[in-house]
Amino acid sequence: MIVQHRISLQQDLYAKASDPVVFKRRMRMLSQLALYESQIYQKIYNFCTDDVNDYALTMQWIMQELYHVTDRNG
């Protein structure tokens, strides 16, 4: 899912590269997305639980955070 968001941001960046404001925003989003991806890997690595429901709740949380990082309305 992160890859899809990265590709979408990159395509948007290339399509609107002549607009310096959009260019800076997309670069910032790509940077934040890379940082977020790294943090997610660390959290998954350190995740410990015996309850299967914790995984579903965690995935919902990850997806919500991913949409916040890549939201283009801000």
KAMONOR-V643790 format. One record per pair of residues at least 12 apart in sequence whose ideal C-beta (glycine too) atoms are under 7 Angstrom apart, sorted by sequence separation. I is the first residue (numbers start at 1). J is the second residue. If there is no record, write none. Layout:
BEGIN
i = (I | I)
j = (J | J)
END
This chain:
BEGIN
i = (13 | 12 | 13 | 9 | 9 | 9 | 40 | 6 | 9 | 6 | 5 | 36 | 2 | 36 | 2 | 33 | 32 | 33 | 29 | 29 | 5 | 9 | 2 | 1 | 5)
j = (26 | 26 | 27 | 26 | 29 | 30 | 62 | 30 | 33 | 33 | 33 | 65 | 33 | 69 | 37 | 69 | 69 | 70 | 69 | 70 | 66 | 70 | 66 | 66 | 70)
END
